[in-house]
Amino acid sequence: MTIRNREPEARTRRRAEAGFSIVEMLLVLAIMGIFITFAGPAFTESYRAYKVRSAAQELSVAIRAVRQVAVSTRAASNLLVNTAGGSYSWTDAKGKTRNWALPVGVSFISATPSTITFVTNGTVSTGSAAIVLQGTVNGSRADRWTLTLNTVGQVTSSFSMVAP
């Protein structure tokens, strides 16, 4: 009979020890709240900076693609930059027009010239070009990317932080 008396006591003890107490749960929620309060704005700023950087990288890839189309099709190929509309377009090797819009919050500051023409050997017939993109990260900082294209078709990019 002593064995039967010990079993219910062990089961009761295990049930009481299972799970978390309300104090432990509230403590975890408080710590998470503090973390989110301080980390949330940093994540938002990182995302805005990412949008500007990725827009510059996508435009750089498009410039290289337009150059490749000119070389592979042995015909001049153009990249048209619409600074007011925040978009750019080009025609691929199959003759399909590719239109790209900048993400919300990212804009063109300048594009000189607004039409970049590559000839059959991959050089730029319109001379060197510069395209500047900018996006506001927070109230005191904007990220600016400048894509520079030389006459032989080489694209370089530079980054700077400026006041919005």
N, C-alpha and C positions, 0 to 999 in steps of 0.2 A: 503493500500500500504506500509505502514511502516513495516508490518510483512514480506513482500517479500524482502525488502531490508536487513533485519537482517539475514535471512536464508543463503544467499550466503556468507555473511561475516563469519558466524559461521563455515560453511563447509570449507572455505578457511583456516581459522585459524586451524582447526583440521588436515587438510592435511599437513600443514606446521609443525605441532608438531609431526606427526607420524614418527617413525623410528629413526635412529641414524645419527648424522652428520658424515662427513668424518673425522673430527678431533677426534671425540670420537672413531671411528673405528681404526684409526691409533694408538691412545694411547693404546687401548686394545691389538693390535697386538705387539706393542713395549714391553709392560709388559710381554706378553706371550713369546716373544723372549728372554727376559732377564731370565725369569724363566727356559726355556728349556736349555739355555746356561749353567746355573749353576747346574741344577738338572739332566741333561742328563747323565753325567759321574757317578753320584751317583747311578742312576738306573742301569747302566751297571755293576758297581761293585757289587751291590746287587744281580743281576742276576747270575753273575759268582760265588759268594759265595753260592747262593741257589743251583746251579748245584752240587757243591762239597758236600754240606750237604745232598741233596736228594740222591746222589749216595751212600753215606755212609749209609743212612737209608734203601735204597733198598737192599743193600748187607746184612745189619743186618737182614732184614725180610727174605731174602733168606737163611741165616744161620739157622734161627729159623724154616723155612719150611723144610729144609733138616733134621733137628733134629726130627721134627714131623713125617716126612715120615719114618724115621728109627723106631720110636716108634710104629706108627700105622700099618706098614707092617711087623713088627718083623723081619726086615732084615737090614743089614748094609747099610748106605746111605752115599754118598760122595759129597762134594763140591769141584770142581776143579777150581783153580784160575790160570789164564794165565796172569802173570804180564807183559810179553812182549807185548802181544796182547791187553791188557786192557779189558779182558772179564772174565767171570766166568760161570760155568754151573753146573747143577745138574739134577737128574732124579726124577720126581714127583711120587706120589703113583700109578699112572696109567701106569707108565713105559715110559712116554714121557720126552725126554731130553729138559730141559729149558736152553737156552743160553741167556746171558745178556752181553751187551757191555757198558762200561762206556761212559758217555757223552763226547763230544768233549771238550778238555781242562782239563779233569780230568784223572789222571793216578794213577796206583799202584806204590808206592814207594817200598813196600816189602810185601811179604806174606809168613809167616813161620808157618807151612809147606804149600806147594802149593796145597796139597790135604788134606782136613779135612774129617775124617771118623767118623760118629756117629754109635754107636752100638744100639742094640734093646732096651736098657734101657735109651737111650738118652744121654749117656756119650760119651766123645770124646776118641776114642781109640788111636789117634795119639798124645795125650797129649795136652797141652794148645797151643793156636795159636794166632798170631797177624797179622792183615792185616792193612796196612797203605795206605790211599788215599790222594792225594794232587791235588789242582788246583790253578792256578795263578789268583788272583783277580785283581791286578794292578801291576805296575812296581816294587813296593817295598813290596808287601804283597802276600803271598800264604796261603791258608787255608789247614790245614792238619787234617785229622780225623784218629784216630787209633781205630780199633775194636779189642778188646781182648776177646778171648774165653777161659774160664777155662775148666778143665777136666770134670766138671759135666754138661757142655753145656750152661752155662750162658754167654750171650754176654753183654759186656759193651763198651761204646764208650767214647772217649775223644777228645777234640778239642784243637788245638793250631794254632797260627799265626806264620809263619816263613818267612824268606826271600826266594824269588823264586829262 
